[in-house]
Amino acid sequence: MDDHTDGRASGRTDPTDPVRAHARTLVDWSARVERGDDVVVSVGAGAHDLAVAVCAELGERGANVVTTYSSGELDRAYLRAHDGDFDADPPHELALYENADVVLRLSGPLNTTAMADVPGNRQAARARAHRAAREARLDTRWVSTVHPTRALAQQAGMAFEAYREFVYSAILRDWEALAGEMAQLKEVLDDGSEVRLVTERDSGPDTDLTMSIEGRIAVNSAASVAYDSHNLPSGEVFTAPYDTEGEVFFDVPLTLQGRRVRDVWLAFEDGEVVDFSAGANEDLLEDVLDTDEGARRLGELGIGMNRGIDRFTDNVLFDEKMGDTVHLAVGRAYESNFPDGEEEKANDSAVHVDLITDVSTDSHLEVDGEVIQRNGRFRWEEGFEPV
Amino acid sequence: MDDHTDGRASGRTDPTDPVRAHARTLVDWSARVERGDDVVVSVGAGAHDLAVAVCAELGERGANVVTTYSSGELDRAYLRAHDGDFDADPPHELALYENADVVLRLSGPLNTTAMADVPGNRQAARARAHRAAREARLDTRWVSTVHPTRALAQQAGMAFEAYREFVYSAILRDWEALAGEMAQLKEVLDDGSEVRLVTERDSGPDTDLTMSIEGRIAVNSAASVAYDSHNLPSGEVFTAPYDTEGEVFFDVPLTLQGRRVRDVWLAFEDGEVVDFSAGANEDLLEDVLDTDEGARRLGELGIGMNRGIDRFTDNVLFDEKMGDTVHLAVGRAYESNFPDGEEEKANDSAVHVDLITDVSTDSHLEVDGEVIQRNGRFRWEEGFEPV
């Protein structure tokens, strides 16, 4: 009819654009979007440019899109003004996710401490009240990813331009090849019964923690729902431990509700946290552990294997995937770690908070008494020292 | 517990902030939000600051919020990439609105011509396919408002600072008092059977149009759902005409899908558009009229009465409310213009496009043969000339 009708072809204008490549990886490799899929795209306040690229990809595939808006500033304003008595699962929110096939979360904060003055118990109360909506989201082919913003660069202590390069080098990988490497560790964990983590630290107490993984399925987290993996980037192998015993120290800080929590130490008996401490903002850790019964049990043991991530950037989505790290999450376990029909064994909680420890030095990981990683080297890698 | 728990009280930090006053007017006067309401807040790409204020108001009232994101750039990317064969009413979108009590649309474009190169027929096709979602939205206590952006200032030909003042002077009014003024016109229209609009223009053809309004209820549009009024600002009295006969020329331009349409002329026979022209971008007008059967019939006759709006700003939400203007919409009629049980008489269409004419000079409006407005003055106002 006129020159405006050729729009479809010009959708792919610049194949070298990393934002467009990110969107394609997200839509095709990660979420496996197909024609007719009902997709929710959650757009962070600073993720507009990625959202434009994702919408172009979704339009090209003939998916149906609802875009939601995610902003720490909006959440802060709402939560601070609210009296804390939250309605259980508002029906509009619940129905949105119950009817979605795919949820793509494009994180992109303008200020990573936007929520710093929101009481943690208020956030936890809303999380508890909106639990079914969370379940419904997790029942979709959901994927969380990150659009680089200046706020994230600042949190990482990096220049924006360098941070962008860091993000795209972590995301635009050969995921098929990485999935092959990770399959080796999955095999060890699937065949194993007990994991032991041992570290010695000058900066805090020693770690000696044992966990059962018998009957669990390790997930080869290759940044695709086809691998039961829901983060882009990913690059970790994780499982759902239980019967945890011993003590563990996490030397990597994390940010909870906009505030930095350092030097978390947990002591477990019979699978439950019986003592804890943190070097800063311990009250936030306490809020998390007091959320519900499941918040004191482990939901995840993850082993980072993405060596494309070459530094800590104070962002759990990247940090926990870094090679030479191990993380444990208190709270909710992922059903993907359980055989069909045993999903109800998964630790149940409204929270899932990852805690990370560096295992590049003075550390080893055992499975059924056999060392499988020492000082960051796996036993199938060069440089591995068995004793 | 600590000083962060006093957040609720500090929700209202600056009562003189016009953004916060706007949010309060929207939530209280316009949408009548109450505790437990399930609210969808549609956040325009440039409306973030208003959204923060609205979320604070909604939190304070204990309403439940889902925030959606509205951006011409996302829509453009999606629509241009799509092949145009849209699925009928995606269930996640439909369920979101079917389960909402209130929809607050915070418009705030970063570029009012962001959609300029999207084919109009593609937008119309999606509007047709997503018709039930639109119906569900219109079944809520929905309100559309505008956050001032530089793009809107530019479209208005104004400096940003002056435009902000313009917007807030239109929005932050004594709505109760204006509702009283408008009640007089509502009474005339409710008692009347036929409206005739007559104008003489140097710039285009003369207007002489008659419409039946028998059996219809005029809406005193006082920017509140309590008045069946869904725009903030508002300040118009509107009804749903039928059996339209004659010709009408609209000397105020409008922007359709990012492009300017000027000098629209319509000829009606038996209530339907039988001939039309436009001075620019006539193809867009044709797309609108060809959307469906109802798109060729009138859905609205509106008479602008907000004299706080003192200039055209190329934004229908403001322009159609300006004192001394009359507008007609082709397409969908509002059910609020019909007595209970007669809503099915409302003209049905996927579109509703307002067309505006200046009646400040060489114009008059008759109801049942009696002149009720001449050259912008109503018969109950000083300066009214009956002949």
Interface residues (C-beta under 8 A of the other chain):
Chain A: M1 D2 H4 T5 G7 R8 S10 G11 G36 D38 V40 V43 A45 H48 A51 V52 A53 C55 A56 E57 L58 G59 E60 G62 N64 V65 V66 T67 T68 Y69 S70 S71 E73 L74 D75 A77 Y78 L79 R80 A81 H82 D83 D85 F86 D87 P90 P91 H92 E93 L94 A95 L96 Y97 E98 N99 A100 D117 V118 P119 N121 R122 D283
Chain B: M1 D2 H4 T5 G7 R8 S10 G11 G36 D38 V40 V43 A45 H48 A51 V52 A53 C55 A56 E57 L58 G59 E60 G62 N64 V65 V66 T67 T68 Y69 S70 S71 E73 L74 D75 A77 Y78 L79 R80 A81 H82 D83 D85 F86 D87 P90 P91 H92 E93 L94 A95 L96 Y97 E98 N99 A100 D117 V118 P119 N121 R122 D283
